[in-house]
Amino acid sequence: MSKKFAVIGHPIGHTMSPFIHDRLFKLSGIDARYSVIDIAPENLERDYNAVLKNLDGYNITIPHKQNIIPLLDEIDEKAEMYGSVNTVSNINGKARGYTTDPDGFLEALKYASIDLNGRVVILGCGGVARTMAYEALLKNAKLEFAVREKSVPKVKELIKEIKSKLNNPDVSFCDINELSGGIDLLVNATPVGMSPNTDNMPVSESVLKNCANVYDAIYNPLKTKLIKTALKNGAKAEGGMSMLVWQAVVSHRHWDNSVYDVKDIEKLCEDAAKELMSR
């Protein structure tokens, strides 16, 4: 019998999840149907009991990543640390929650042969920056947030949170316009450079000349101006589509222990980018 999976969120009209997960099920030879379910916040508990319990597993996006937690039977350690769940497996009547975003980030860097160590600079301090920051500090990197003046109160709060959860992390922040010096890994966790504003970069080319590696969380376009400029200056560089796909791969590890060939995942990244552009 065909297994049932889905992604839930609100609103959720333009998700790439079905395209990516359908391909992953096909690659692993698993008979499964993956659907999109729009659940308004006020209906989450009702639909959890009426709909979600009947699925073999599901992904979760905004605004349910925190509110789903009290409804689950258990969550893993990383989901507990982040206070966020984006993947649930229903096995033998037990709902277990995970967060695959951190592992998706780590797998994307590994795929690009980029090491997460030394001086790591993250541009921005939103949700995706938070995930990347924790992973960098757990790898004992020296982390620096680079933000605009309006984001200083927010980054101070994030650093306070990080220091309350991790043991003596090496974390600081600076104004993005004052960024300088040698950077082992520069991570763009801002929307600057995203389609349709593809001529923009969050930092100047002079900053990029001092970066050994660059990772851009943006996946539309597949290669942002930031990535193209970094590559031109001899840095290793990778875009966000790989993280989007790899976090889906990690979901499948939790659902059915699937293992994939790296070349198949590389092809999926390329095809997902084409699908996105065609939309």
C-alpha positions in Angstrom: 0.0 0.0 0.0 1.3 3.5 -0.9 2.7 5.4 2.0 1.4 8.9 2.8 3.5 12.0 3.4 2.9 15.7 3.2 4.2 19.2 4.0 2.1 21.4 6.2 2.1 25.2 6.6 0.1 28.4 6.1 0.1 29.8 3.5 1.8 27.1 1.4 1.0 27.7 -2.2 4.5 27.8 -3.8 6.5 25.1 -1.9 9.2 23.1 -3.7 8.8 20.2 -1.3 6.6 17.9 -3.5 9.0 18.1 -6.4 12.0 17.3 -4.2 10.5 14.6 -2.1 8.7 12.8 -5.0 12.1 12.5 -6.7 13.7 11.2 -3.5 11.0 8.5 -3.1 11.5 7.5 -6.7 15.2 7.2 -6.2 14.8 5.0 -3.2 12.1 2.9 -4.9 9.5 3.6 -2.2 5.8 3.8 -3.2 4.7 7.0 -1.6 2.4 9.9 -2.2 3.5 13.4 -1.1 0.8 16.1 -0.7 0.5 19.7 0.4 -1.7 20.5 3.3 -2.6 24.1 4.2 -3.4 24.3 8.0 -4.3 27.6 9.6 -2.8 28.1 13.0 -6.1 27.8 14.9 -6.8 24.4 13.3 -3.4 22.8 14.0 -4.6 20.7 17.0 -7.8 19.6 15.3 -6.0 18.6 12.0 -3.2 17.0 13.9 -5.7 14.4 15.3 -7.9 14.2 12.2 -5.2 14.3 9.5 -1.6 14.2 10.5 -1.8 11.1 12.7 -2.8 9.2 9.6 0.3 10.1 7.7 3.6 8.1 7.7 5.5 11.3 8.0 5.4 15.0 7.2 7.4 18.2 6.9 6.5 21.4 8.6 7.0 25.0 7.6 5.9 28.4 8.9 4.0 29.0 11.1 3.9 25.5 12.8 7.5 24.7 13.6 7.2 25.6 17.3 3.5 25.0 17.9 3.6 21.4 16.7 6.0 20.4 19.5 3.5 20.0 22.4 1.4 17.7 20.2 4.2 15.2 19.5 5.2 12.2 21.6 8.9 13.1 21.5 11.5 15.2 19.8 15.2 14.6 19.3 18.0 16.5 21.1 18.8 18.9 18.2 15.1 19.8 17.8 14.9 20.5 21.5 18.0 22.7 21.4 16.6 24.7 18.5 13.0 24.7 19.9 11.9 23.9 16.3 10.6 20.9 14.4 10.4 20.6 10.6 10.1 16.8 10.2 7.9 14.3 11.9 7.9 10.5 11.6 4.9 8.4 12.6 6.2 5.0 13.4 4.2 2.4 15.4 1.8 5.0 16.6 4.5 7.3 18.0 5.1 10.8 16.5 8.8 11.8 16.8 9.9 15.3 15.7 13.3 16.4 14.2 14.8 19.5 12.7 16.7 18.7 9.5 17.8 22.3 8.7 21.1 22.1 10.6 22.1 18.8 9.1 21.0 20.1 5.7 23.4 23.0 6.1 26.3 20.7 7.2 25.6 18.2 4.3 25.6 21.1 1.8 28.9 22.3 3.0 30.3 18.8 2.9 29.0 18.3 -0.6 30.8 21.6 -1.6 34.0 20.5 0.2 33.8 23.6 2.5 35.0 23.2 6.0 33.1 24.8 8.9 36.0 26.1 11.0 38.3 29.1 11.5 36.7 32.6 11.3 33.1 32.3 10.2 31.1 35.4 9.3 27.3 35.2 9.0 25.5 38.1 7.2 22.2 38.7 9.0 20.7 37.3 12.2 17.3 35.8 11.3 16.1 32.2 11.5 18.4 30.7 9.0 21.4 32.6 10.5 20.5 31.3 13.9 20.7 27.7 12.7 24.0 28.2 10.9 25.4 30.1 13.9 24.8 27.2 16.3 26.3 24.7 14.0 29.4 26.8 13.5 29.9 27.2 17.2 29.3 23.5 17.9 32.3 23.0 15.5 34.3 25.4 17.6 34.5 28.1 14.9 35.1 31.7 15.7 31.8 33.3 14.8 31.0 36.9 13.9 27.6 38.2 12.8 27.7 41.1 10.4 24.5 43.2 10.5 23.0 46.6 9.7 22.5 49.1 12.5 18.7 48.4 12.7 19.4 44.7 13.5 21.8 45.4 16.4 19.1 44.8 19.2 18.1 41.6 17.5 21.6 40.3 17.1 22.4 41.1 20.8 19.4 39.1 21.8 20.5 36.2 19.6 24.0 36.2 21.1 22.6 36.3 24.6 20.5 33.2 23.8 23.5 31.4 22.3 25.6 32.1 25.3 22.9 30.8 27.6 22.8 27.5 25.7 26.4 26.8 24.7 29.5 26.6 26.8 31.7 29.7 26.4 31.1 30.3 22.6 33.4 32.6 20.6 30.7 34.8 19.2 30.5 38.6 18.4 29.0 41.0 15.9 30.0 44.0 13.8 28.5 46.5 11.4 28.3 44.9 7.9 29.9 48.0 6.4 32.9 47.6 8.7 33.6 44.0 7.8 37.2 43.4 6.9 40.1 40.9 7.3 40.6 37.3 6.3 37.4 35.2 6.4 37.5 31.4 6.3 33.8 31.1 5.5 31.3 33.9 4.7 27.6 32.9 4.9 24.9 35.1 3.4 21.7 34.6 5.5 20.0 37.7 4.2 17.6 38.0 1.2 20.0 40.4 -0.6 20.6 39.0 -4.1 17.4 37.0 -4.3 15.3 37.1 -7.5 14.2 39.5 -8.9 16.9 41.7 -7.4 19.7 39.6 -8.7 22.2 42.5 -9.3 22.6 43.1 -5.6 25.2 41.7 -3.2 25.2 42.1 0.6 28.9 42.9 0.7 31.4 44.5 -1.7 33.8 42.6 -3.9 36.7 43.8 -1.8 35.3 41.8 1.1 34.9 38.8 -1.1 38.6 39.0 -2.1 39.4 38.1 1.6 37.1 35.1 1.7 38.3 31.5 1.3 34.8 30.1 1.1 31.3 31.5 0.5 27.9 30.0 1.2 24.7 31.8 0.1 21.4 30.5 1.6 19.6 32.0 -1.4 18.5 29.3 -3.9 16.7 31.5 -6.5 18.8 32.2 -8.6 20.9 29.0 -8.3 24.0 31.2 -8.6 23.7 34.6 -7.1 25.9 37.5 -7.9 27.6 36.9 -4.6 28.4 33.3 -5.6 29.6 34.3 -9.1 31.8 37.0 -7.7 33.3 34.7 -5.1 34.1 32.1 -7.7 35.7 34.7 -9.9 38.0 35.7 -7.0 39.1 32.1 -6.5 36.9 31.1 -3.5 34.9 27.9 -3.1 31.3 28.9 -3.2 27.9 27.1 -3.0 24.2 28.3 -3.2 21.2 27.5 -1.1 19.5 24.9 -3.3 21.9 22.3 -2.0 20.8 23.0 1.6 17.1 22.8 0.6 17.6 19.4 -1.1 19.9 18.0 1.6 17.6 18.8 4.5 14.9 16.9 2.5 17.4 14.0 2.2 17.9 14.0 6.0 14.0 13.8 6.4 14.1 10.6 4.4 16.8 9.2 6.6 14.4 9.6 9.5 11.4 8.2 7.6 12.9 5.2 5.8 16.7 5.1 6.3 17.2 5.9 2.6 20.8 6.4 1.3 21.4 8.3 -2.0 24.2 8.6 -4.5 25.8 12.1 -4.3 25.5 12.4 -8.1 21.7 11.8 -7.9 21.4 14.6 -5.3 23.6 16.9 -7.5 21.2 16.2 -10.4 18.2 16.9 -8.2 19.7 20.3 -7.1 20.0 21.2 -10.8 16.6 20.0 -11.7 15.0 21.7 -8.7 16.6 25.0 -9.8 15.2 24.5 -13.3 11.7 23.7 -11.9 11.9 26.9 -9.8 12.8 29.0 -12.8 10.1 27.5 -14.9 7.5 28.5 -12.3 
